[in-house]
Amino acid sequence: MAAPAMPSVAEPTPAPTTSGGTSIPFDFSQPPVIEGFSPSPRVKDETFKEKFIRKTKDNPFVPIGCLGTAGALMYGLRAFHQGKTRQSQLLMRGRIFAQGFTVVAIVVGVFAAAFKPKQ
């Protein structure tokens, strides 16, 4: 009878140690190594302005909803401060509508991006 084959196991590399001799679980100066994962290289880093423009072109209704929400809030607070309670109430209801519009735009954008074919 043949002896059962033992699976070959790679020898683990020793963990780095500090000057006191204690073992550190990670080397924070290097990225973690994950088996079977190879990160895609970044072509270039985007600035905030470039990313904002790209995202706005992908889903223009989100910034529109955000501006509508902020505008209704500002005018509603101004009307409240001036004592125009009826106008203030209408603008706060408009703000809620604009917030709902923004949330729906975000959800639709997420689903559209999920079903968009990969390039």
N, C-alpha and C positions, 0 to 999 in steps of 0.2 A: 504494500500500500504506500501511496505517495503522501507525503505530508501536505496539509493544506497550504496553499500559497498565501503568503502574508502580503497585504497591500503595501506598496512602497509609500512611505510618508516622508515628505521633505522635512529636514531638520529645521526647526524654528530658529530664526536669527535671534541672538540675545537682545533683550531690551536695553536701550541706553540707560546709563546710570548717572546719577548726579554725583557731585563731589563727595557727598556723605555716604555713597554706596547704595542708596535706595534706588529701586527700579522705577522708571517713568513709563507709563503705558503707551504714550504717544510721543513722537518727535514733532513738535509744533512748528519747526522750521521747514518741514517737508509736507506736501499734501498727502492725505491718506491713500494707501494702496488698496483698491477694491478689486477682487478677482472678477474677471469677465466684464469689466467696465472700462471703456476707453472714452474719455471725454472728447467731444468734438472741439476742434480748435476754434477759437474766436477769431473772426476775420478782423474786426476792429472794435474798439470800445466806442459806444455812442455817448455823446454829450447829452445833458438833460434836454436841451432844446431839440436835438435831432430825434431823440426817443419820443418826446411829446408830439412832434409833428408827425412821426410815423404812426403812433397810436391814434392820433386824431384822424388821420386819413383812413385807418382801418375801421374805426367806429366813430363817426363824427357826432352821433347823437349823445354820447356821454358828456363831452364838454358843453354841448348846448344845454343839456339837462342841469349840469352843475351851475352854469351861469344863470339859468332860469331860477334855480333854487336860491342862489345867493342874492339875486336881484329881488325876488319876492320877499325874502327875509329882511333885506335892508329897507325896502320900502314899507314893509309891514311894521317894522320896529320904529321907523320914522313917523308913520301914521299913528301908532300907539302913543309915542312920545308927545305928539301934537294933540292928542285927545280925540282923534277920529276913530272911535271904536269900531264902527261898522266897516270902514275901509280896512282897518287893521285885521279884522276877522276874515274878510274876503281875501286879503293878501296872504294870511297864514294858511288858508285853505288852498290857495294857489301854490304855496310853498310845498304843501303835502303832495299835491298833484305833480309838481315838478320833481320831487324826490322819487315818487313812484315811477315817473317816466324815466328817470336816470337809472333806477334799479332794473327796470325792464330792459333798457338799452344795454346795460352791462351783461345781463343774462343772455340776451339775444346775441351779443358779441361773443360771449364765451362759447355758445353753441355753434355759432358760425365758424369760429376758429377751430373748434373740435372736428367739424365735418369738412373743413377745407382740405383738399388733397395736399399731401406733403410735396415740397418742391425738391 
